[in-house]
Amino acid sequence: MPGLKELQNAFKRNVVNGDEEFGKYINSTETVSSDVRLAIYGNAYFSRLEEALESDYEILKQLLGEDIFSEICMAYTHKFPSHYYSLRWFGRDFPAFLGYQPDNGEHHWPAEMAQLEWSFVGAFDAADAEAATEADAAAIVPDAWTELTIRFHPSVRTMAIWWNTLTRWRMAKNAETVPEPVRLSEPAQCLLWRHELMTQYRSMEADEAVALQAALAGANFSELCGALAEEIQDQETVPMKAAGFLKVWLAAGMIVELRA
């Protein structure tokens, strides 16, 4: 008889991969065979994992339909078996599994919907931090502004939107009639963050997206203005435009520290 560790590993292989080797250690009864008894555990295991994915990708399941979603979940579980103590991270590879390609947008709408929903999960679960205020900005001396850097709330996330995904997500969430998927002529920019325990999201214009990406990458205020200058024709308005974005981000609770 194998030791406990060997039996545990054999049981795991049976549940995850259908390995029949463990079956010889399970007794049948008059009413239930050993195969059926083991199948109960296997079905329960995959059902729990599918429930975890459903929790993270609620709208995607709604739009795809239960049968198709279940098939995808089963395929995903076999390719990406759970190696986490918490199911919180089990669905992290789901968008990539569906073909999500953030750099060029060569993906179909389910992959993008999955990425959007995973971004919501990440924003909601991100660590908390106290938001900075306009008073913090007002306390910075004028000479220090050029070297000013911004530390954002851990929940802040951005993503390019290549389909009418935001509209479809919002309408599905509100139980409204969801339009058919349509690929956009130009990608939109989406911003997500959490403020006062509420997950927020909105679209951004191209200039704000450029400024935010620069700031998130660690650019100081002068470098942020330089990045913004490439998007704005009227160069004289660049500093005021950058300051305006900073004010908006502060008001939204997206900034936790201004480092002068």
Residue pairs with C-beta under 8 A, 6 or more apart in sequence:
2 10
7 22
7 25
10 19
10 21
10 22
10 25
11 22
11 41
13 19
13 21
13 22
14 20
14 21
14 22
14 23
14 38
14 42
15 38
15 41
15 42
15 45
16 45
16 81
18 42
22 38
23 34
23 35
23 38
26 34
26 37
26 38
27 34
28 34
28 37
29 37
46 73
46 74
46 77
48 87
49 73
49 77
49 82
49 87
49 90
50 70
50 73
50 74
50 77
52 87
52 90
52 91
53 73
53 76
53 90
53 91
53 94
54 61
54 69
54 73
56 91
56 94
56 117
56 118
56 121
57 69
57 91
57 94
57 113
57 114
57 117
57 118
58 117
59 113
59 117
59 168
59 169
59 172
59 173
60 69
60 110
60 113
60 114
60 117
61 69
62 172
63 110
63 113
63 168
63 172
63 178
64 72
64 110
72 98
75 97
76 93
76 94
76 97
79 97
80 90
80 93
80 97
82 90
84 90
88 125
91 118
91 121
92 118
94 114
94 118
95 111
95 112
95 114
95 115
95 118
98 107
98 108
98 110
98 111
98 114
99 107
99 108
99 111
100 107
100 111
100 112
100 114
100 115
101 107
101 111
102 115
102 159
102 160
105 160
105 162
105 187
107 162
108 181
109 163
109 165
109 168
109 181
109 183
112 161
112 162
112 163
112 165
113 165
113 168
113 169
115 159
116 159
116 161
116 165
116 166
116 169
116 190
117 169
119 157
119 159
119 190
119 192
120 192
120 199
120 201
122 155
122 157
123 155
123 156
123 157
123 192
123 193
123 194
123 199
124 155
124 194
124 199
126 153
126 154
126 155
126 194
127 154
128 154
129 153
129 154
129 256
130 256
131 153
131 195
131 250
131 253
131 254
131 255
131 256
132 250
132 255
132 256
132 257
132 258
133 250
134 247
134 250
134 251
136 250
136 258
137 246
137 247
137 250
137 258
140 148
140 258
140 260
141 260
144 260
145 221
145 260
146 220
146 221
146 222
147 220
147 221
147 222
147 260
148 220
148 221
148 258
148 259
148 260
149 215
149 218
149 219
149 220
149 221
149 258
149 259
150 215
150 246
150 249
150 255
150 257
150 258
150 259
151 255
151 256
151 257
151 258
151 259
152 215
152 216
152 249
152 254
152 255
152 256
153 193
153 194
153 195
153 253
153 254
153 255
153 256
155 192
155 193
155 194
155 199
156 191
156 192
156 193
156 216
156 254
157 191
157 192
157 193
158 189
158 190
158 191
158 192
158 204
158 209
158 212
158 213
158 216
159 189
159 190
159 192
160 187
160 188
160 189
160 190
161 184
161 187
161 188
161 189
161 190
161 203
162 183
162 184
162 187
163 181
163 182
163 183
163 184
164 179
164 181
164 182
164 184
165 181
166 188
166 190
166 201
166 203
167 179
168 178
168 179
168 181
171 177
171 178
171 179
172 178
188 203
189 203
189 204
189 205
189 206
189 208
189 209
190 201
190 202
190 203
190 204
191 201
191 202
191 203
191 204
191 209
191 212
192 199
192 200
192 201
193 199
193 200
193 201
193 252
193 253
193 254
194 200
195 252
195 253
195 254
196 253
200 252
204 212
206 231
207 228
207 231
207 232
207 241
208 245
208 248
210 227
210 228
210 230
210 231
211 224
211 227
211 228
211 241
211 242
211 245
212 245
212 249
213 227
214 223
214 224
214 227
214 228
215 224
219 227
221 242
221 246
224 242
225 238
225 239
225 242
228 238
228 241
228 242
229 235
229 238
232 238
232 241
246 255
249 255
